[in-house]
Amino acid sequence: PSPLGERQTAAGTMTKVCLREQLLAEDLISGPAVVVEHTATTVLHSGDSLVVGDHGELIITLEVPA
């Protein structure tokens, strides 16, 4: 999906911002990213990933530090 824009985090990293309502099944987002919607904000850190399920659910995989 195309990001809505970018924001700078407190750590100085530029992070893409995606609108939840624009996400479709099987869309994949890799962190760092922020997914915004009316009632929630989902934050993906570097190394994390998100895929949208068949019913619109967000399936998030977190990077596990070694």
N, C-alpha and C positions, 0 to 999 in steps of 0.2 A: 504493500500500500504506500501511497505517497504521504510523506509526513505533512502535517499541518504547518509546521515551521520548526524552529530550533530555539532552545533556551540555554542559557549558561547556568550551570549549577554552582553551588557555593564553593565547590572544589575547583571551579574554573573550566570544567569540561563542557563542551558544547554537546547538547543532548537533543535528539529528534523528538518531536511531540506529535503524537497521532491521536486522532479523534475516534473514539470507540465506535460511534455510529457508522463510520465509514469502513469498518473492518468486515471482511467477508470470510466464509468458511475456507479454511486452508491457507489464509494469509499468514505470513511468517514475519516476525519482527525480532531483530537481534539487538541486545542492549549495547550501549546505554540508550534508553528510550523512556518516554513517559507516555502512557495512554490515559487520556482524560475523557471523562463523561460527566453528566450532570451530578451524579451522587457519589462518585469515587474517582480516585487517581491511582493508577497502577504504575509502579516504578520498576524498571528493569536495569540492573547494574551491568557493567561491562562483563561479557561472558554469559549472561543470562539470555534466554530466548523464550518467545511466546508464539504459539500457533493457535489459530481460532478453530474450534471444533465445529462439527456439523450443525450444532444447535446454538452457535454463537458464544459458547463458553470459551474463556481464555485458559489455555493449558500452558502453564509456565514451567520451564526447566531452569533450575538454578545451577550456576557454575559452582562446583565444590572445590574449594582451595586444596591444593596438594599438601 
